[in-house]
Amino acid sequence: MKKNGQTLETEEPKFSTNKWTYFLRPDNTTMYNNLYFATAYTKTETDTFEMESAAESGRRAARLIENSVNVIPENRPKLFAPFRWLDSIFKPINLYQYATLGWFFLGLPIATVFLIGRIIAKKLLLKLK
């Protein structure tokens, strides 16, 4: 399959879940009047194939029909900003394939903090009762 001079080689029939295939996604608009796409496959600010992308795409298609529809961008938690920044660096050079265990250990401290916080919160709730 070729698109814009680039080749996509995949054994998976859906292009939406493969990396580096965002450029293949269609826009909400088509060459026909009153025909719009509203699926998770379309280009949205949510750059992954998921339910949030489908909902955003639906709002974008609705805005094409009715200008008063407000398209709310996806709210991404600030807590994960460092990981998104690392993703932007690691993805182009495909470092994930070499550092998978490293990513596990990098995420382990954050998971530990959440787990300890949950245990402390449970103990405080038990004391209050």
DSSP file (Angstrom, degrees, kcal/mol; ACC not computed):
  #  RESIDUE AA STRUCTURE BP1 BP2  ACC     N-H-->O    O-->H-N    N-H-->O    O-->H-N    TCO  KAPPA ALPHA  PHI   PSI    X-CA   Y-CA   Z-CA
    1    1 A M              0   0    0      0, 0.0     7,-2.1     0, 0.0     2,-0.4   0.000 360.0 360.0 360.0 130.3    0.0    0.0    0.0
    2    2 A K  E     +A    7   0A   0      5,-0.2     2,-0.3     3,-0.0     5,-0.2  -0.942 360.0 172.0-120.0 141.0    1.4    3.4   -0.9
    3    3 A K  E >  S-A    6   0A   0      3,-2.3     3,-2.0    -2,-0.4    20,-0.0  -0.950  71.8 -11.6-147.8 125.2    0.3    6.8    0.3
    4    4 A N  T 3  S-     0   0    0     -2,-0.3     3,-0.1     1,-0.3    20,-0.0   0.834 127.0 -55.7  54.5  37.3    2.1   10.1   -0.4
    5    5 A G  T 3  S+     0   0    0      1,-0.3     2,-0.3     0, 0.0    -1,-0.3   0.532 115.5 112.9  77.8   4.9    5.2    8.4   -1.7
    6    6 A Q  E <   -A    3   0A   0     -3,-2.0    -3,-2.3     2,-0.0     2,-0.4  -0.830  59.3-135.6-111.0 151.4    5.6    6.3    1.5
    7    7 A T  E     -A    2   0A   0     -2,-0.3     2,-0.6    -5,-0.2    -5,-0.2  -0.868   7.8-158.1-108.5 137.3    5.2    2.6    1.8
    8    8 A L        -     0   0    0     -7,-2.1     2,-0.6    -2,-0.4    12,-0.0  -0.961   8.7-172.1-112.7 116.1    3.3    0.8    4.6
    9    9 A E        +     0   0    0     -2,-0.6     2,-0.3     2,-0.0    -2,-0.0  -0.937  24.1 143.9-110.2 116.1    4.3   -2.8    5.1
   10   10 A T        -     0   0    0     -2,-0.6    -2,-0.1     1,-0.1     5,-0.0  -0.994  47.0-155.1-149.9 151.7    2.1   -4.6    7.5
   11   11 A E  S    S+     0   0    0     -2,-0.3    -1,-0.1     3,-0.1     3,-0.0   0.424  79.6  88.0-102.6  -2.9    0.6   -8.0    8.2
   12   12 A E  S    S-     0   0    0      1,-0.1     6,-0.1     2,-0.1     5,-0.0  -0.840  73.0-144.8 -97.2 128.8   -2.2   -6.4   10.2
   13   13 A P  S    S+     0   0    0      0, 0.0     2,-0.5     0, 0.0    -1,-0.1   0.778  80.7  74.5 -67.9 -25.2   -5.2   -5.4    8.1
   14   14 A K        -     0   0    0      1,-0.1     3,-0.5    -3,-0.0     4,-0.2  -0.771  59.2-167.6 -91.6 125.2   -6.0   -2.3   10.2
   15   15 A F  S >  S+     0   0    0     -2,-0.5     3,-0.9     1,-0.2    -1,-0.1   0.654  75.6  80.0 -79.4 -14.1   -3.7    0.6    9.8
   16   16 A S  T 3  S+     0   0    0      1,-0.2    33,-0.4     8,-0.1    -1,-0.2   0.757  93.8  43.2 -69.8 -25.1   -5.0    2.4   12.8
   17   17 A T  T 3  S+     0   0    0     -3,-0.5     2,-0.3    31,-0.1    -1,-0.2   0.459  93.8  94.1-101.4  -1.1   -3.1    0.5   15.4
   18   18 A N  S X  S-     0   0    0     -3,-0.9     3,-0.8    -4,-0.2     2,-0.1  -0.686  79.8-110.8 -91.3 144.9    0.3    0.4   13.6
   19   19 A K  T 3  S+     0   0    0     -2,-0.3    -1,-0.1     1,-0.2    -2,-0.1  -0.357  96.6  24.9 -73.0 156.1    2.9    3.0   14.4
   20   20 A W  T 3  S+     0   0    0      1,-0.1    -1,-0.2    -2,-0.1     3,-0.1   0.735  92.1 105.2  64.4  27.7    3.9    5.6   11.8
   21   21 A T    X   +     0   0    0     -3,-0.8     3,-1.6    -6,-0.1     4,-0.5   0.270  37.1 105.2-116.8  10.6    0.5    5.4   10.1
   22   22 A Y  G >  S+     0   0    0      1,-0.3     3,-1.4     2,-0.2    -1,-0.1   0.858  74.5  63.1 -59.1 -34.6   -1.1    8.6   11.2
   23   23 A F  G 3  S+     0   0    0      1,-0.3    -1,-0.3    -3,-0.1    -2,-0.1   0.699  95.7  61.2 -65.0 -18.3   -0.6   10.1    7.8
   24   24 A L  G <  S+     0   0    0     -3,-1.6    -1,-0.3    -9,-0.1    -2,-0.2   0.675  80.1 104.6 -81.3 -17.2   -2.9    7.5    6.3
   25   25 A R  S <  S-     0   0    0     -3,-1.4    17,-0.2    -4,-0.5     2,-0.1  -0.386  70.6-126.3 -68.9 139.6   -5.9    8.6    8.3
   26   26 A P        -     0   0    0      0, 0.0    17,-1.9     0, 0.0     2,-0.1  -0.399  19.5-114.0 -80.0 161.6   -8.5   10.5    6.5
   27   27 A D        -     0   0    0      2,-0.3    10,-0.2    15,-0.2    17,-0.1  -0.337  31.5-105.6 -80.0 172.7   -9.9   13.9    7.5
   28   28 A N  S    S+     0   0    0     15,-0.2     9,-2.8     8,-0.1     2,-0.1   0.821  99.6  76.2 -69.2 -30.2  -13.5   14.4    8.5
   29   29 A T  B     -B   36   0B   0      7,-0.2    -2,-0.3     2,-0.0     2,-0.2  -0.438  62.2-168.0 -84.2 156.0  -14.4   16.0    5.3
   30   30 A T        -     0   0    0      5,-0.6     5,-0.1     2,-0.4     4,-0.1  -0.765  40.0-101.2-128.7 177.8  -14.8   14.3    1.9
   31   31 A M  S    S+     0   0    0     -2,-0.2     2,-0.4     2,-0.1    -2,-0.0   0.565 100.3  83.1 -78.4  -6.2  -15.1   15.5   -1.7
   32   32 A Y  S >  S-     0   0    0      3,-0.2     3,-1.2     1,-0.0    -2,-0.4  -0.778  87.3-112.3-100.3 141.8  -18.9   15.1   -1.4
   33   33 A N  T 3  S+     0   0    0     -2,-0.4     3,-0.1     1,-0.2    -2,-0.1  -0.464  98.9   9.2 -68.2 140.2  -21.2   17.7    0.1
   34   34 A N  T 3  S+     0   0    0      1,-0.2     2,-0.4    -2,-0.2    -1,-0.2   0.747  99.8 113.7  61.5  27.4  -22.9   16.6    3.3
   35   35 A L    <   +     0   0    0     -3,-1.2    -5,-0.6    -5,-0.1     2,-0.3  -0.972  38.6 165.5-128.2 117.5  -20.8   13.4    3.7
   36   36 A Y  B     -B   29   0B   0     -2,-0.4     2,-0.4    -7,-0.1    -7,-0.2  -0.944  32.5-126.8-132.1 149.2  -18.4   13.4    6.7
   37   37 A F        +     0   0    0     -9,-2.8     2,-0.1    -2,-0.3    24,-0.0  -0.786  23.6 175.1 -93.4 139.7  -16.4   10.8    8.5
   38   38 A A        +     0   0    0     -2,-0.4     2,-0.3    23,-0.1    20,-0.1  -0.580  36.1 113.8-142.5  75.1  -16.8   10.4   12.2
   39   39 A T  S >  S-     0   0    0     -2,-0.1     3,-1.3    18,-0.1    18,-0.1  -0.857  78.8-102.4-137.2 170.6  -14.7    7.5   13.3
   40   40 A A  T 3  S+     0   0    0     -2,-0.3    10,-0.2     1,-0.2     4,-0.1   0.645 114.9  70.2 -68.5 -14.1  -11.6    6.7   15.5
   41   41 A Y  T 3  S+     0   0    0      8,-0.1    -1,-0.2     2,-0.1     3,-0.1   0.665  80.9  92.7 -77.8 -16.6   -9.8    6.3   12.2
   42   42 A T  S <  S-     0   0    0     -3,-1.3     2,-0.4   -17,-0.2   -15,-0.2  -0.283  90.8 -88.7 -78.9 165.0   -9.9   10.0   11.3
   43   43 A K        +     0   0    0    -17,-1.9     2,-0.3   -18,-0.1   -15,-0.2  -0.594  61.6 151.3 -74.9 123.9   -7.2   12.6   12.1
   44   44 A T        -     0   0    0     -2,-0.4     9,-0.1     2,-0.3    10,-0.0  -0.842  61.7 -99.2-139.7 175.6   -7.8   14.1   15.5
   45   45 A E  S    S+     0   0    0     -2,-0.3     2,-1.1     1,-0.1     8,-0.1   0.772 110.6  79.1 -70.9 -25.3   -5.7   15.7   18.3
   46   46 A T  S    S-     0   0    0      1,-0.1    -2,-0.3     6,-0.1     4,-0.2  -0.751  75.0-164.5 -80.2 103.9   -6.0   12.3   20.1
   47   47 A D        +     0   0    0     -2,-1.1     2,-0.3    -4,-0.1    -1,-0.1   0.241  56.9  74.6 -86.3  15.9   -3.4   10.6   18.0
   48   48 A T  S    S-     0   0    0      2,-0.0     2,-1.1   -26,-0.0     5,-0.2  -0.878  89.3-103.5-123.1 159.9   -4.2    7.0   18.9
   49   49 A F  S    S+     0   0    0    -33,-0.4     2,-0.3    -2,-0.3    -8,-0.1  -0.696  72.9 118.2 -82.5 100.6   -7.0    4.7   17.8
   50   50 A E  S  > S-     0   0    0     -2,-1.1     4,-1.6   -10,-0.2     3,-0.3  -0.920  79.1 -88.6-155.0 175.4   -9.3    4.7   20.9
   51   51 A M  H  > S+     0   0    0     -2,-0.3     4,-2.3     1,-0.2     5,-0.2   0.861 122.1  57.2 -63.0 -37.2  -12.8    5.6   22.0
   52   52 A E  H  > S+     0   0    0      1,-0.2     4,-2.5     2,-0.2    -1,-0.2   0.875 105.1  52.2 -62.7 -36.5  -11.8    9.2   22.9
   53   53 A S  H  > S+     0   0    0     -3,-0.3     4,-2.4     2,-0.2    -1,-0.2   0.891 109.0  49.9 -65.1 -39.6  -10.6    9.7   19.3
   54   54 A A  H  X S+     0   0    0     -4,-1.6     4,-2.1     2,-0.2    -2,-0.2   0.902 111.4  48.5 -65.8 -40.5  -13.9    8.5   18.0
   55   55 A A  H  X S+     0   0    0     -4,-2.3     4,-2.0     2,-0.2    -2,-0.2   0.919 112.9  47.4 -66.1 -42.9  -15.8   10.9   20.3
   56   56 A E  H  X S+     0   0    0     -4,-2.5     4,-2.3     1,-0.2    -2,-0.2   0.906 111.0  51.8 -64.3 -40.4  -13.6   13.8   19.2
   57   57 A S  H  X S+     0   0    0     -4,-2.4     4,-2.5     1,-0.2    -1,-0.2   0.889 107.4  52.9 -62.9 -39.0  -14.1   12.9   15.6
   58   58 A G  H  X S+     0   0    0     -4,-2.1     4,-2.3     2,-0.2    -1,-0.2   0.901 109.4  48.5 -62.6 -41.0  -17.8   12.8   16.1
   59   59 A R  H  X S+     0   0    0     -4,-2.0     4,-2.1     2,-0.2    -2,-0.2   0.885 110.9  51.2 -66.3 -37.7  -17.7   16.3   17.5
   60   60 A R  H  X S+     0   0    0     -4,-2.3     4,-1.4     2,-0.2    -2,-0.2   0.912 111.1  47.1 -65.8 -41.4  -15.6   17.5   14.6
   61   61 A A  H  X S+     0   0    0     -4,-2.5     4,-1.1     1,-0.2    -2,-0.2   0.898 111.4  51.6 -65.8 -39.4  -18.0   16.1   12.1
   62   62 A A  H  X S+     0   0    0     -4,-2.3     4,-3.2     1,-0.2     3,-0.4   0.875 106.1  54.9 -64.7 -36.1  -20.9   17.7   14.0
   63   63 A R  H  < S+     0   0    0     -4,-2.1    -1,-0.2     1,-0.2    -2,-0.2   0.833 101.8  57.9 -66.8 -30.8  -19.1   21.0   13.9
   64   64 A L  H  < S+     0   0    0     -4,-1.4    -1,-0.2     1,-0.2    -2,-0.2   0.820 115.1  37.3 -65.9 -29.6  -18.9   20.7   10.1
   65   65 A I  H  < S+     0   0    0     -4,-1.1     2,-0.5    -3,-0.4    -2,-0.2   0.880 131.9  24.9 -85.8 -44.1  -22.7   20.5   10.0
   66   66 A E    ><  -     0   0    0     -4,-3.2     3,-1.7    -5,-0.1    -1,-0.3  -0.966  67.2-155.4-128.4 113.7  -23.4   23.0   12.8
   67   67 A N  T 3  S+     0   0    0     -2,-0.5    -4,-0.1     1,-0.3    -1,-0.1   0.663  88.0  69.3 -63.9 -18.0  -20.9   25.7   13.6
   68   68 A S  T 3  S+     0   0    0      2,-0.1    -1,-0.3    -5,-0.0     2,-0.3   0.586  71.6 110.3 -79.7  -8.0  -22.1   26.1   17.2
   69   69 A V    <   -     0   0    0     -3,-1.7     2,-0.5    -7,-0.2   -10,-0.0  -0.511  65.1-139.2 -70.2 130.3  -20.7   22.7   18.2
   70   70 A N        -     0   0    0     -2,-0.3     2,-0.7     2,-0.0    -2,-0.1  -0.806   6.7-151.7 -94.9 124.3  -17.7   23.0   20.5
   71   71 A V        -     0   0    0     -2,-0.5   -15,-0.1   -11,-0.1   -14,-0.0  -0.861  12.2-156.3 -96.7 112.8  -14.8   20.6   19.9
   72   72 A I        -     0   0    0     -2,-0.7     3,-0.1     1,-0.0   -13,-0.1  -0.771  15.1-128.3 -91.3 124.4  -13.0   20.1   23.3
   73   73 A P        -     0   0    0      0, 0.0     2,-0.2     0, 0.0    -1,-0.0  -0.335  38.0 -86.8 -68.3 155.7   -9.4   19.0   22.9
   74   74 A E        -     0   0    0      1,-0.1     2,-0.7   -21,-0.0   -21,-0.0  -0.414  39.2-132.5 -65.0 131.2   -8.3   16.0   24.8
   75   75 A N        -     0   0    0     -2,-0.2    -1,-0.1    -3,-0.1    -3,-0.0  -0.778  22.3-165.8 -88.9 113.8   -7.2   16.8   28.4
   76   76 A R        -     0   0    0     -2,-0.7     5,-0.1     1,-0.0    -2,-0.0  -0.884  24.9-113.6-103.9 127.4   -3.9   15.1   29.1
   77   77 A P    >   -     0   0    0      0, 0.0     3,-1.1     0, 0.0     4,-0.1  -0.269  13.1-135.3 -60.6 139.7   -2.8   14.9   32.8
   78   78 A K  G >  S+     0   0    0      1,-0.2     3,-1.7     2,-0.2    -2,-0.0   0.768  99.2  74.0 -64.9 -25.9    0.3   16.9   33.6
   79   79 A L  G 3  S+     0   0    0      1,-0.3    -1,-0.2     2,-0.1     4,-0.2   0.837  98.6  45.4 -57.3 -34.0    1.6   14.0   35.7
   80   80 A F  G <> S+     0   0    0     -3,-1.1     4,-2.2     1,-0.2    -1,-0.3   0.367  82.3 101.7 -93.8   5.4    2.4   12.1   32.4
   81   81 A A  H <> S+     0   0    0     -3,-1.7     4,-2.4     1,-0.2    -1,-0.2   0.893  79.1  53.0 -58.1 -42.9    4.0   15.1   30.7
   82   82 A P  H  > S+     0   0    0      0, 0.0     4,-2.3     0, 0.0    -1,-0.2   0.894 110.2  48.7 -61.3 -35.9    7.6   13.8   31.3
   83   83 A F  H  > S+     0   0    0     -4,-0.2     4,-2.4    -3,-0.2    -2,-0.2   0.879 109.9  50.7 -70.8 -36.6    6.7   10.5   29.8
   84   84 A R  H  X S+     0   0    0     -4,-2.2     4,-2.0     2,-0.2    -1,-0.2   0.885 110.2  51.3 -65.0 -36.9    5.1   12.2   26.7
   85   85 A W  H  X S+     0   0    0     -4,-2.4     4,-1.1     2,-0.2    -2,-0.2   0.933 110.7  47.3 -64.9 -45.2    8.4   14.2   26.4
   86   86 A L  H  X S+     0   0    0     -4,-2.3     4,-3.2     1,-0.2     3,-0.4   0.887 109.1  55.5 -62.6 -38.1   10.5   11.0   26.6
   87   87 A D  H  X S+     0   0    0     -4,-2.4     4,-2.6     1,-0.2    -1,-0.2   0.905 103.0  55.1 -59.1 -41.3    8.1    9.4   24.0
   88   88 A S  H  < S+     0   0    0     -4,-2.0    -1,-0.2     1,-0.2    -2,-0.2   0.788 115.4  39.4 -65.2 -25.7    8.8   12.3   21.6
   89   89 A I  H  X S+     0   0    0     -4,-1.1     4,-0.7    -3,-0.4    -2,-0.2   0.886 120.0  42.4 -86.5 -44.7   12.5   11.6   21.9
   90   90 A F  H  X>S+     0   0    0     -4,-3.2     5,-1.9     1,-0.2     4,-0.5   0.830 103.0  65.9 -74.9 -32.9   12.5    7.8   21.9
   91   91 A K  H ><5S+     0   0    0     -4,-2.6     3,-1.2    -5,-0.3    -1,-0.2   0.914  97.2  51.5 -61.6 -47.1    9.9    7.2   19.2
   92   92 A P  H 345S+     0   0    0      0, 0.0    -1,-0.2     0, 0.0    -2,-0.1   0.845 118.0  38.4 -62.1 -31.1   11.8    8.6   16.2
   93   93 A I  H 3<5S-     0   0    0     -4,-0.7    -2,-0.2    -3,-0.3    -3,-0.1   0.355 106.6-127.4-100.7   7.0   14.9    6.5   17.0
   94   94 A N  T X<5 +     0   0    0     -3,-1.2     3,-0.7    -4,-0.5     4,-0.2   0.874  50.3 157.8  53.5  46.4   12.9    3.4   18.0
   95   95 A L  G >>< +     0   0    0     -5,-1.9     4,-1.6     1,-0.2     3,-1.2   0.624  53.1  82.5 -76.5 -12.7   14.6    3.1   21.4
   96   96 A Y  G 34 S+     0   0    0     -6,-0.3     4,-0.3     1,-0.3    -1,-0.2   0.864  83.8  59.3 -59.8 -36.1   11.8    1.2   22.9
   97   97 A Q  G <4 S+     0   0    0     -3,-0.7    -1,-0.3     1,-0.2     3,-0.2   0.750 113.2  38.4 -67.6 -20.6   13.0   -2.1   21.4
   98   98 A Y  T <4 S+     0   0    0     -3,-1.2    -1,-0.2    -4,-0.2    -2,-0.2   0.685 121.6  40.1 -99.5 -21.2   16.3   -1.7   23.2
   99   99 A A     X  +     0   0    0     -4,-1.6     4,-2.1     1,-0.1     5,-0.2  -0.100  67.0 125.2-123.6  35.8   15.1   -0.3   26.6
  100  100 A T  H  > S+     0   0    0     -4,-0.3     4,-1.6     1,-0.2    -1,-0.1   0.918  81.2  46.2 -64.5 -42.1   11.9   -2.1   27.4
  101  101 A L  H  > S+     0   0    0      1,-0.2     4,-2.2     2,-0.2    -1,-0.2   0.868 109.9  55.8 -66.5 -35.7   13.2   -3.3   30.8
  102  102 A G  H  > S+     0   0    0      1,-0.2     4,-1.9     2,-0.2    -1,-0.2   0.890 105.5  51.1 -62.3 -39.7   14.5    0.3   31.5
  103  103 A W  H  X S+     0   0    0     -4,-2.1     4,-2.0     2,-0.2    -1,-0.2   0.869 107.6  54.0 -65.3 -35.7   11.0    1.7   30.9
  104  104 A F  H  X S+     0   0    0     -4,-1.6     4,-1.3     1,-0.2    -2,-0.2   0.943 111.3  44.0 -62.3 -46.8    9.6   -0.9   33.3
  105  105 A F  H  < S+     0   0    0     -4,-2.2    -1,-0.2     1,-0.2    -2,-0.2   0.792 110.5  55.7 -71.4 -26.8   12.0    0.3   36.0
  106  106 A L  H  < S+     0   0    0     -4,-1.9     4,-0.5     1,-0.2    -1,-0.2   0.872 112.3  42.4 -69.9 -36.5   11.4    3.9   35.2
  107  107 A G  H  X S+     0   0    0     -4,-2.0     4,-2.2     1,-0.2    -2,-0.2   0.683  97.8  78.4 -81.7 -18.3    7.7    3.4   35.8
  108  108 A L  H  X S+     0   0    0     -4,-1.3     4,-2.4     1,-0.2    -1,-0.2   0.895  89.6  52.0 -61.3 -43.8    8.1    1.3   38.9
  109  109 A P  H  > S+     0   0    0      0, 0.0     4,-2.3     0, 0.0    -1,-0.2   0.901 110.5  49.1 -61.1 -38.3    8.8    4.3   41.3
  110  110 A I  H  > S+     0   0    0     -4,-0.5     4,-2.1     2,-0.2    -2,-0.2   0.925 111.8  48.2 -66.2 -43.4    5.7    6.1   40.1
  111  111 A A  H  X S+     0   0    0     -4,-2.2     4,-2.4     1,-0.2    -1,-0.2   0.883 110.8  52.7 -62.9 -37.6    3.6    2.9   40.6
  112  112 A T  H  X S+     0   0    0     -4,-2.4     4,-2.8     2,-0.2     5,-0.2   0.911 107.1  51.2 -64.6 -43.0    5.2    2.4   44.1
  113  113 A V  H  X S+     0   0    0     -4,-2.3     4,-2.4     1,-0.2    -1,-0.2   0.919 111.8  47.3 -61.3 -43.7    4.3    6.0   45.1
  114  114 A F  H  X S+     0   0    0     -4,-2.1     4,-2.0     2,-0.2    -2,-0.2   0.913 112.9  49.0 -63.3 -42.5    0.7    5.4   44.1
  115  115 A L  H  X S+     0   0    0     -4,-2.4     4,-2.2     2,-0.2    -2,-0.2   0.925 112.3  46.9 -65.0 -45.1    0.5    2.1   45.9
  116  116 A I  H  X S+     0   0    0     -4,-2.8     4,-2.6     1,-0.2     5,-0.2   0.908 111.5  52.7 -63.2 -42.0    2.0    3.5   49.1
  117  117 A G  H  X S+     0   0    0     -4,-2.4     4,-2.2    -5,-0.2    -1,-0.2   0.886 109.1  49.4 -60.1 -39.2   -0.4    6.5   48.9
  118  118 A R  H  X S+     0   0    0     -4,-2.0     4,-2.1     2,-0.2    -1,-0.2   0.903 110.9  49.1 -67.8 -40.7   -3.3    4.1   48.6
  119  119 A I  H  X S+     0   0    0     -4,-2.2     4,-2.2     2,-0.2    -2,-0.2   0.920 112.3  48.3 -64.2 -44.0   -2.2    2.0   51.6
  120  120 A I  H  X S+     0   0    0     -4,-2.6     4,-2.4     1,-0.2    -2,-0.2   0.909 110.4  51.7 -63.1 -42.0   -1.8    5.1   53.7
  121  121 A A  H  X S+     0   0    0     -4,-2.2     4,-2.2    -5,-0.2    -1,-0.2   0.896 109.4  49.8 -63.4 -39.5   -5.2    6.4   52.7
  122  122 A K  H  X S+     0   0    0     -4,-2.1     4,-2.2     2,-0.2    -1,-0.2   0.917 110.6  49.8 -64.4 -42.2   -6.8    3.1   53.6
  123  123 A K  H  X S+     0   0    0     -4,-2.2     4,-1.9     1,-0.2    -2,-0.2   0.898 110.5  50.2 -64.9 -39.4   -5.1    3.1   57.0
  124  124 A L  H  X S+     0   0    0     -4,-2.4     4,-1.8     1,-0.2    -1,-0.2   0.899 110.0  50.6 -64.8 -39.6   -6.3    6.7   57.6
  125  125 A L  H  X S+     0   0    0     -4,-2.2     4,-1.2     1,-0.2    -2,-0.2   0.884 109.2  51.2 -64.9 -37.8   -9.9    5.8   56.7
  126  126 A L  H  < S+     0   0    0     -4,-2.2    -1,-0.2     1,-0.2    -2,-0.2   0.878 109.4  50.5 -66.5 -37.0   -9.8    2.8   59.1
  127  127 A K  H  < S+     0   0    0     -4,-1.9    -1,-0.2     1,-0.2    -2,-0.2   0.846 107.2  54.6 -68.7 -33.7   -8.6    5.1   61.9
  128  128 A L  H  <        0   0    0     -4,-1.8    -1,-0.2     1,-0.3    -2,-0.2   0.776 360.0 360.0 -71.0 -26.5  -11.3    7.5   61.3
  129  129 A K     <        0   0    0     -4,-1.2    -1,-0.3    -3,-0.2    -2,-0.2   0.467 360.0 360.0 -79.1 360.0  -14.0    4.8   61.6
